[in-house]
Amino acid sequence: MRRYFSILLILFLFSCCDVSTLSDADAKNIEKLKVHIQIKDGDREDALNQIKVVLTDGKKKIINENIKVLLNGFPMELYVKNELYYTKTSFYRTDSLRRSDSYYFEIILPDSTTYPLAYIKPMIQNRNTEFNIPERISTNEDFVFNWNHLYTPHHLEFQKGTLVIKETSENITQHGFGERQMDTLKAPSGNYTIPKSYFNDSLTIPTRLEIKLERIEYGLTNPKLIKNSTIEYNRTLEKTIHFDEN
């Protein structure tokens, strides 16, 4: 019986493991690899937020120190961290986050063969996109922001922060959020209005408005990779607007 439970435990550990056990032969075959690359940009003036390359066998992450990834000719670092329940986080990263006109990724396999991995050149026109978002907001007026020179659709999310006052002897207050709203901006220029009715209700007091604007551009991946390999450039603008005190 004890042996039976030991076997079950071993099988459980292997089923929980999210790390690929590619053979040496498979690790040398680019057709056995799948890649997902994210280039995350934000509102920092002189740098990107993150560049991340995840390699898998189509299901599980691949952790192999003999597989190298290059970005514009420079090696990236393989980052591995043990997580709970026998899982691991692993990806290739770099501290060199200066923006570039284009991003070219290569992979060097354990047998020293080099292949192009992915390429993306973010649209230059998108650098001219402008969003004019007020710094303050009033519960007595609609909230309006505008934009110009928009070439790529932007996903919009906004959500109000709230204060709930419970009528007890201590007048307990709780912070919370209203329902998240989503939309897409497509016009080259325009205005977006959030009506004042969104902020006013009988149960809460609005404290702030959180806005997130995001665009995604996709590039090219090596067709020899497993299907649905991707490279994406993600530009996100986040802003918190506080309410005027009445």
GINORCOR-V480453 format. One line per field, one symbol per residue. psi: psi as a letter, one per 20 degrees, with the letter a starting at -180 (. if undefined). A space follows every 10 residues. Layout:
psi: ???
This chain:
psi: ghhghgghgg hgghhhpkpq lprhghijoh ijqqqoppop qbjqhjqrgq ppppprjhgq qpooiipqpq okipqrpopp ppaqlkrqpp rprqinjpqq hroopqporh jjqpqpgrpq nqphhihipp popqhrqqii qqpprrrqlo hpqppppqpq qrppopnrhi lpqpqaqrpp qqrpphqhqa qppoqhhhhp rihrpqhrpp ppppqpqqbq qpiirqqjqq pqpoppppqp pqqqp.
